Every structure is written in structure tokens, then in C-alpha cells.
Amino acid sequence: MKTTFDFEKPIADLQLQIEKVTQVAEKTQVDMSATVRELEEKLASTEKEIYGNLTGWQNVQMSRHPDRPQTYDYIEAICDEFIELHGDRTVKDDKAIVGGMASIDGNPVMIIGHQKGKNTKERQYHNFGMANPEGYRKALRLMKMAEKFNKPVITLIDTMGAYPGLEAEERGQGEAIARNLMEMAVLKIPIICVVIGEGASGGALGIGVGNRVYMMEHTWYSVISPESCSSILWRSWDHKEKAAEALKLTAHDMLGNGLIDGIIPEPLGGAHQDPTAAANNLKSQLLKDIAELTTKDSDTLIKERIDKFSNMGVVTE
């Protein structure tokens, strides 16, 4: 069953009208092409208007669409080959973060990302993309391996946040994320980070320190989700739309504040409408940056990365 959000109702209504008119034309053999053409023009105009002016909360909804491409989907679409690697060599293999050696148009890379799962069984298996400490330690192990063999790292971010369970805290969730931030800052190879869905808090930042940081068009990136922000400020989720606007979490907000390097466009209506086109846009940007960053020496990469994050924000004395 196709998922339709409330703000997409005018689009769904027009699509239904087109479908009904087409069925009547086929059944009665009456030429209704002019009516269909008029409805299609109205549909195109409505889609452009709605998707071109999404609110913060609507972007959050788009990023959570059940059919939206995830890490495995992008790996399959953009990589010539992929060898998945498992485990953190300490506790276990965290299925919320996946990664391995890959090749993109002949360019060898290490690709790492959150994986949520597409159905109930997969989501439970991947813990809804919420990583435990061993997930971040696995990611760091793979990054260190990439550094050893001098291969660029690509991270795909899509998580509601790091797993908040007691056992995660007992195994050092905060330490694992903090160590990743420290180690990624001085990694001697190019790092390219892309938010492909949700980018929530330290769970996202744990694999988000890079020379280039991008967001897909209909994604969000923030220190807290709108629901959690609403529950803290108003003791209820009822104000999540207001919280989403206040957090300035959309790709355009983040670019305007200088926190990301660019926005990767999605097909009209979101990446789930045309996953192949979305993957091609992502691949094109990655290849461009790989070609540019691999020409730089390690000292330059590290300096640019540290300067990039050190210059974020405003200090007022």
C-alpha cells in the first residue's frame, strides 16, 4: 500500500481523478485526452508547488518514508562491487551500521552507513538503525583499515539516534562516539559524509566528521528530533511541527548556516519516487569529490577538516 502524507493529499486526489478519467475513456471509447492533459498539467504544477515549499516537519516526514532508499540500496545502485565486513573485534557485529570495501566506477573506497530495514523483521534485525557502541567501533575499525590502504571513506547517515538503552551506556556509548569524532578529525584519508535520511544527534555525528558533508534534499540533521524537542519544552509531542521549524534542521537551513557543503537534489516527490535517479545524483557528487580530494596530501586533508568544524558557530564575548 502506497504511503501518502497529509500534505500530499491534493496530489493523490489529482492522480485519482486522472486514473478515473482514463478508465472511463477506455470503457466508453470516448476521447478524453484533453481532460487528461489538463489534469496532468495541474498535477505537475501542484507537485512543483508542494514539494518546492516543504516545511521542516514535512521534510522530516519525507526522510522517514518507508520506501525511501537506505544504505544497502545506494550501495547496490552506485557500487561496481562490495565486500561487507563485520564486527568490532571486541563485542559483536552491530547490524545497525553496515560497511565494507567497495568500488565506484573503478575507484576503491570504504563505504559505511546506517541501515534501518524495510519491514518489521529487518527493522528489528538492524535495531531501526540505532547503533550500539560496537557499531561505532566497527565503523572506526573500517576507517582505520581504509587509512592503512589509503582509500577514501564514504559514510551514509540515516539514524534516529544512537541506541539509548542501558546496556549501550554500560558498554560506553558516549566514549565510542567521542572517540570516532577524535579519530575522524585526524584520519589521513579523504572522508565524504552524506545524510541520506534522518541525521539525529550524536548517533549521526558519530560517522559524520568529513572533508565534505552533504545532505540529500529531503533530509534533516539536528542535535535532537522534533518530537523529543517538543516533549522537553512542552511535555508533549503535540508541538513537533513548531519544534521542527525552530530547530532549522532542513538541508537548506543547514547550508544557509554553513554547516554542510551542499545539497544533493532528489527527484520530484522524494528519493523514493525514483531511487535510481537519486542514486545517480549521489554517485555523481561522490565521484566529483573523490577526484578532487584524492589529489590532496594527508596534512592538507586533516587541516581542512579540522578548520571546517572549528569554524562552525558564532562566539560572542
Phi, psi and omega in degrees: 000131184287134179273126178234128179277163182303317183289348178268002183302316178301324178292315180298322179296317179294319178299321178293320178298316179300317180298317181293317179297319179297317179296319178296318180297319179291324183284321184263351183061027178264137180286109179239027183298326180294319179295317179297317180297319179296318179293321179294322177295319178294322178297314180299319180294319180294318178298316180297320181291314184290308185286342178274353183224044180288142175281174178301314181294324178294324175294322176299317178298317180299321182293340182257008182303131184299338180263004182294137179300141179244184187306310180301323179297315180291322178300315180296324185280325188253346185261139175289321178208157183209128177242109183284140178244147189234154168083153177257002180066017178228307184246293183193186177263112180278118184282351179287335176241127180241156180184168178171179178284140182214171177227130178242108185051041178086358179266114180288133181217164168254121183245131186224140179195164174283144175231121183270322187102153186257336179229180185302315181297315180294321181295321176294320181297319182265008178054037177057025179076012179262108188280146170272174178305323181294337175291316179289328176289326174295316179301317179294322178300318180291324177295318178296324177294319177297320178297320180300321182259009175058051179241142180297154177250134174240128177242137179246115189261127178198085184211147174282354181137164175295151182299126186266015184290159180301318182295329177293319178293322179296328180269006172090052180300311181297318180296319182296316179292316180299319179296321177298318179298316181294314183288321180294329181298329185244016177294138189273014182234163178294141175233127178239123183245137180225125173277114183258353180206251178266140177232086188253120166057207182295337177299326177276316183295337180301339172231030188244013179266110184215169174291328175229133177233123182236162171231136169296157191302315185253061178229176177219155185213117185200165180290341183204152178284156179301322180296315180293321178298315179298318182292330178284315185279323185241005180059027181197154176277358187296341183254026183296328178294317178296319180296320180298321178291319182291328183286343181052057190258358182284167180299320180292322176296315182295320178293319179297329179270003177073024183265346174229167184265345181176170179243127177268117185294151176246159174300156180303125181097358177108162183298332181290341179287328179209079182303327180295315179295320179297317179295322179295321178296318178296314182299318180300316180293318180297315181297322178298315183286324177300316180298323182283312188286330181289350177274351184265146178281167187297321180298319179294316179300314181294315181298315181296322181293314180294316179298320181303310183280332178291331183274359180284142177091173181232132178250126179240126180260000000 
